Amino acid sequence: MDERTALEPILGQADNFLAVLERVSRVAPLSKPVLIIGERGAGKELIAARLHFLSERWARPFVKFNCAALNEELLESELFGHVAGAYTGAARARTGRFELANGGTIFLDELASMSLRLQEKLLRVVEYGEFERVGSSETIKVDVRLLGAANVDLPAAARAGRFREDLLDRLSFDVITIPPLRERKEDILLLAEKFAEGMATQLGREYFAGFAPGAQRVLLDYEWPGNVRELRNVVERAVYRLEHARQVVERIELDPFESPYRPRARAGTDEARATVPLGPGREDRAVTDSDPALPLDFEAAVAAFETGLLRRALGEARFSQKRAAELLGLSYHQLRGLLRKYRLLDAETGTAAESAAR
């Protein structure tokens, strides 16, 4: 990302998002580590870029890396480098990301996926600014500001022993939590207009004619589990599919896979037993069409069946509880009662759903 891209205005007028930008402006000048927490597609990398380019390190390197992209051995090599012959396939020496970021900022996304051993090595870099390349005992000193990001509850991961508490303490000089798009209703149409105008420009059109009232309602009513990234994809697709340059967007297609000819899984197949994820921290269970074998625990079997239906409806409704209730022929409050009964609704999810339904 170059300087011009990084300094592009981040659109948003919701009070909770403006508070985030204010917090970014306050902590940016300090060469302190910052954690950025947010759901997928919420804009964690944009916030990291803003922290870097508003700091005194703005003219120095800004290095970005996703820690979930590689296995432990390759991740260690990517971050800290290696010497020739350090491991099989390491024919030549490699400079790591921390060396490349010397004097500047490094942004590590999905920190929670890093092993405890690498977390210990990362702690040493944050604490003392030093490390060794893989296969070498030579200590390398660097001056790097670390920005980390995660879409999981890091304190909970630390309590469970999956994340080092001392590293969490060291990284959390400040923690910036980005509100999901469903909690920034004021920003949805603002961002949609920006993405639509950008797509119209790519298509060589003079202007974007706008969204019809029905399309606006769809955009505002949807919960956007993929946040800003999903909104951008949906809007750009809608503009791309317009037949005429001056045509208003009347139809919003939230699911590009939806079709009467869409392949359906047969009962008993692996596809039919595919899990429906309910978000971070949830244990995904299979939704299956197969009949359970007798004898069985009747109450447990009924609970499993109802839970499967609830998960399936939520998945098909893209996590809109109002829509899921309609799919199951239930009232909204009946659905909420079942979600509570089977502990499929935690406090955070419940608050978000209730506010969206009002």
Buried (B, 14 or more C-beta within 10 A) or exposed (E): BEEEEBBEEBEBEBEBBBEBBEBBEEBBEBEBBBBBBBBBBBBBBBBBBBBBBBBEBBEBBBBBBBBEEBEEBBBBBBBBBBBEEBEEEBEEBBEBBBBBBBEBBBBBBBBBBBBEEBBEBBBBBBEEBEBBBBBBEEEBEBEBBBBBBBBBBBEEBBEEEBBBEEBBEBBBBBBBEBBBBBBBBBBBBEBBBBBBBBBBEEEEBEEBBEBBEEBBEBBEEBBBBBBBBBBBBBBBBBBEEBEEEEBEBEEBEBEEEEEEEEEEEEEEEEEBBBEBEBBEEBEEBBBBEEEEEEEEEEEEEEEBEBBBBBBBBBBBBBBBBBBBBBBBEBEBEEBBEBBEEBEBBBEEBBEBBEEBEE
